[in-house]
Amino acid sequence: MTYTLGRVKQTCWVCPSQWDAWTVSGEYLYLRYRWGTGTVDDDNHNELIRFETGEPWDGAMDLDEFLTRSGLRLADEADVR
């Protein structure tokens, strides 16, 4: 399933890199990258997406790379903070 994000707010920049995000339909998603693993969870803490980078000690990733690796995408006029 592909999720299109309408709003994204970064809440931590490193160790872990994490964001609060909302889809264009209003669904909340929690994005996190830590220990070389990226996850996308819903508001019930269900893991929807998981990816590994092969860098077990890594905890920093920018949003563009996270979106690429996770398969998420931004809406054309997404509010990114």
C-alpha positions as a Python dict, from the first residue, in 0.01 Angstrom:
ca = {
    (1, 'M'): (0, 0, 0),
    (2, 'T'): (124, 347, -85),
    (3, 'Y'): (72, 631, 161),
    (4, 'T'): (69, 993, 47),
    (5, 'L'): (162, 1241, 317),
    (6, 'G'): (-7, 1578, 343),
    (7, 'R'): (171, 1697, 659),
    (8, 'V'): (504, 1600, 818),
    (9, 'K'): (668, 1738, 1131),
    (10, 'Q'): (1017, 1628, 1232),
    (11, 'T'): (1029, 1567, 1608),
    (12, 'C'): (1389, 1443, 1641),
    (13, 'W'): (1682, 1488, 1402),
    (14, 'V'): (1925, 1217, 1505),
    (15, 'C'): (1930, 896, 1710),
    (16, 'P'): (1654, 842, 1620),
    (17, 'S'): (1544, 1051, 1327),
    (18, 'Q'): (1167, 1066, 1366),
    (19, 'W'): (860, 1242, 1234),
    (20, 'D'): (491, 1274, 1303),
    (21, 'A'): (305, 1253, 973),
    (22, 'W'): (-51, 1262, 847),
    (23, 'T'): (-174, 1121, 519),
    (24, 'V'): (-386, 1330, 286),
    (25, 'S'): (-689, 1144, 428),
    (26, 'G'): (-592, 1239, 787),
    (27, 'E'): (-441, 909, 907),
    (28, 'Y'): (-158, 957, 1160),
    (29, 'L'): (175, 783, 1097),
    (30, 'Y'): (487, 770, 1314),
    (31, 'L'): (809, 754, 1111),
    (32, 'R'): (1132, 648, 1282),
    (33, 'Y'): (1486, 554, 1180),
    (34, 'R'): (1720, 404, 1442),
    (35, 'W'): (1987, 130, 1454),
    (36, 'G'): (1976, 101, 1075),
    (37, 'T'): (1603, 25, 1070),
    (38, 'G'): (1323, 246, 945),
    (39, 'T'): (965, 188, 1057),
    (40, 'V'): (627, 341, 987),
    (41, 'D'): (361, 279, 1252),
    (42, 'D'): (-3, 382, 1271),
    (43, 'D'): (-165, 546, 1573),
    (44, 'N'): (-236, 202, 1725),
    (45, 'H'): (138, 119, 1718),
    (46, 'N'): (92, -132, 1436),
    (47, 'E'): (400, -154, 1216),
    (48, 'L'): (298, -83, 856),
    (49, 'I'): (636, -55, 686),
    (50, 'R'): (988, -167, 783),
    (51, 'F'): (1320, -135, 600),
    (52, 'E'): (1683, -212, 686),
    (53, 'T'): (1980, -12, 561),
    (54, 'G'): (2259, -247, 666),
    (55, 'E'): (2410, 20, 894),
    (56, 'P'): (2339, -117, 1245),
    (57, 'W'): (2480, 181, 1436),
    (58, 'D'): (2314, 447, 1220),
    (59, 'G'): (2037, 667, 1360),
    (60, 'A'): (2028, 966, 1128),
    (61, 'M'): (1841, 998, 799),
    (62, 'D'): (1682, 1289, 619),
    (63, 'L'): (1317, 1283, 519),
    (64, 'D'): (1385, 1245, 145),
    (65, 'E'): (1587, 928, 199),
    (66, 'F'): (1332, 792, 447),
    (67, 'L'): (1052, 846, 196),
    (68, 'T'): (1249, 676, -81),
    (69, 'R'): (1339, 373, 130),
    (70, 'S'): (992, 334, 282),
    (71, 'G'): (791, 392, -35),
    (72, 'L'): (603, 685, 117),
    (73, 'R'): (546, 996, -90),
    (74, 'L'): (465, 1359, -28),
    (75, 'A'): (158, 1528, -170),
    (76, 'D'): (240, 1810, -412),
    (77, 'E'): (153, 2076, -155),
    (78, 'A'): (251, 1891, 161),
    (79, 'D'): (321, 2091, 477),
    (80, 'V'): (671, 1983, 586),
    (81, 'R'): (827, 2129, 900),
}
